């Protein structure tokens, strides 16, 4: 009889496992993906506001290339969308390939294979754009190819996330454990083999769990042979949600530093915001624009054209307007340090046809003292 009782208890246990009494409420937190999105999108949005100008000597011209780079690169993208995609792929994938179609559209490759050589041009095969793959081979001189860094940023971030992610996951699981509602359900109906009866019991359990999760106050009706009891303990001291936020912000800071963004900018801090913005534009945005300018100068202009003064000029967005620097502009103009054209160029304005801007002007306050006159006096 003892052996029979053992078999009976095992049978009851197997039937009890058929009920879905435990429910997983865990969800995956994409801390790494969020940090990359925040940093890369900030850079992409900033560069997408730049103006790509074609310089012919001292004049800026508006031609087909200007239109493609600033208005409509291809039939399906605006210029801002195009450049956001370019910068995102450049930083996230460490490289970006742009080709020119037969209709002069500029297209961003989604996938390609690069064959590298030492003494001759590299070539690109299997260039894929959305659902179309080119059968032809593109030479390096036929495409715009940009590289972000010597080492793939995604590999560095993956290595960094291994440590942060493990710590983040442990803190998150602890918070779930500390605030978890733990309960048990006692039922006498573990030997029932009636499918309808078991289905009815399972539906009652599911409805009970749903009510407890979604409502601040949930009433569980007691039934014969069915008992629900909670065993949760009040949460004590220990790690808090602030600790989880510190881990997330710490990883975000490391990602921001890796791409050249001052961490204070991604956190929205207002203290010394002008200083942080200047560093961001100088060490992050300007370096990326320099990569783009060098590639454009080498692909859109021949060596002789470039030496004759033809080049690309990328005018990035500025965090100041002309009214903020009006006093400085006045000083530079009145002291004869710069003429009107030079100042207009620095302000992002086109050259004027007025010949007055060709002259260097020195006001009386900066002119030399006339011999025999008092300091600061005027010539009779």
Secondary structure, DSSP 8 states (H G I E B T S, - for coil): -HHHHHHHHHHHHHHHTTS-----------HHHHHHHHHHHHHHHHHTT-EEEEEETTEEE--HHHHHHHT-SBTTB-HHHHHHHHHHHHHHSSEEEEEE-TTS-EEE-SEEEEE--SSS--EEEEEEETTEE--S-EEGGGEEEEE--SS-HHHHHHHHHHHHHHHHHHHHHHHHHHT---EEEEES-TT---HHHHHHHHHHHHHHHHHHHH-SS-----BTTEEEEE------SS--HHHHHHHHHHHHHHHHHHHT--HHHHTT--TTHHHHHHHHIIIIIHHHHHHHHHHHHHHHS-HHHHHTTEEEEEE---SS-TTTTHHHHHHHHHBTSS-HHHHHHHTT----S-GGGGS--B-GGGS---TTS-TT----
